[in-house]
């Protein structure tokens, strides 16, 4: 089991990768068994999620996550 600090580090790594548009890094953050549900298609899966994030990175160049509270 991960400690709260380790979990926070993973979350930080994930959101920084999304902000940078580094889809390869996002894919490395996911566990091999990760399932990401897409409400628009009802499908689950890392590959579809990475495609969506790639599209978002291409279309929205000024992505930023501001953590207000953890």
ZAVEXDO-213417 format. One record per residue (C-alpha): residue number from 1; chain; residue in three letters; x, y, z. Coordinates in steps of 0.1 Angstrom, whole numbers, plus 5000, padded with zeros to 4 digits. Layout:
# residues N
<atom NUM,A,ALA,<X,Y,Z>>
...
//
This chain:
# residues 70
<atom 1,A,UNK,<5000,5000,5000>>
<atom 2,A,UNK,<5013,5035,4992>>
<atom 3,A,UNK,<5018,5061,5018>>
<atom 4,A,UNK,<4999,5094,5015>>
<atom 5,A,UNK,<5032,5110,5004>>
<atom 6,A,UNK,<5037,5084,4976>>
<atom 7,A,UNK,<5002,5088,4964>>
<atom 8,A,UNK,<5006,5126,4963>>
<atom 9,A,UNK,<5038,5122,4943>>
<atom 10,A,UNK,<5020,5100,4918>>
<atom 11,A,UNK,<4992,5125,4915>>
<atom 12,A,UNK,<5018,5153,4910>>
<atom 13,A,UNK,<5036,5134,4884>>
<atom 14,A,UNK,<5004,5126,4865>>
<atom 15,A,UNK,<4991,5162,4865>>
<atom 16,A,UNK,<5024,5177,4855>>
<atom 17,A,UNK,<5026,5153,4826>>
<atom 18,A,UNK,<4991,5162,4815>>
<atom 19,A,UNK,<4999,5199,4818>>
<atom 20,A,UNK,<5030,5194,4796>>
<atom 21,A,UNK,<5011,5173,4771>>
<atom 22,A,UNK,<5036,5144,4778>>
<atom 23,A,UNK,<5012,5116,4769>>
<atom 24,A,UNK,<5040,5090,4771>>
<atom 25,A,UNK,<5047,5100,4807>>
<atom 26,A,UNK,<5010,5098,4815>>
<atom 27,A,UNK,<5009,5063,4802>>
<atom 28,A,UNK,<5038,5053,4824>>
<atom 29,A,UNK,<5020,5066,4855>>
<atom 30,A,UNK,<4991,5043,4849>>
<atom 31,A,UNK,<4992,5008,4865>>
<atom 32,A,UNK,<4991,4980,4839>>
<atom 33,A,UNK,<4956,4971,4851>>
<atom 34,A,UNK,<4943,5007,4850>>
<atom 35,A,UNK,<4907,5012,4837>>
<atom 36,A,UNK,<4896,5046,4828>>
<atom 37,A,UNK,<4859,5050,4821>>
<atom 38,A,UNK,<4848,5074,4795>>
<atom 39,A,UNK,<4813,5088,4800>>
<atom 40,A,UNK,<4809,5097,4763>>
<atom 41,A,UNK,<4816,5062,4750>>
<atom 42,A,UNK,<4811,5039,4780>>
<atom 43,A,UNK,<4844,5022,4772>>
<atom 44,A,UNK,<4873,5017,4796>>
<atom 45,A,UNK,<4909,5016,4787>>
<atom 46,A,UNK,<4943,5033,4789>>
<atom 47,A,UNK,<4948,5035,4751>>
<atom 48,A,UNK,<4915,5054,4745>>
<atom 49,A,UNK,<4923,5077,4775>>
<atom 50,A,UNK,<4958,5085,4761>>
<atom 51,A,UNK,<4942,5094,4727>>
<atom 52,A,UNK,<4918,5117,4744>>
<atom 53,A,UNK,<4945,5134,4765>>
<atom 54,A,UNK,<4966,5137,4733>>
<atom 55,A,UNK,<4937,5155,4716>>
<atom 56,A,UNK,<4933,5178,4747>>
<atom 57,A,UNK,<4970,5186,4747>>
<atom 58,A,UNK,<4968,5195,4710>>
<atom 59,A,UNK,<4936,5216,4712>>
<atom 60,A,UNK,<4941,5233,4746>>
<atom 61,A,UNK,<4976,5246,4749>>
<atom 62,A,UNK,<4972,5264,4782>>
<atom 63,A,UNK,<4964,5236,4805>>
<atom 64,A,UNK,<4971,5241,4842>>
<atom 65,A,UNK,<4960,5224,4874>>
<atom 66,A,UNK,<4960,5245,4905>>
<atom 67,A,UNK,<4958,5225,4937>>
<atom 68,A,UNK,<4937,5245,4961>>
<atom 69,A,UNK,<4936,5218,4988>>
<atom 70,A,UNK,<4948,5183,4993>>
//
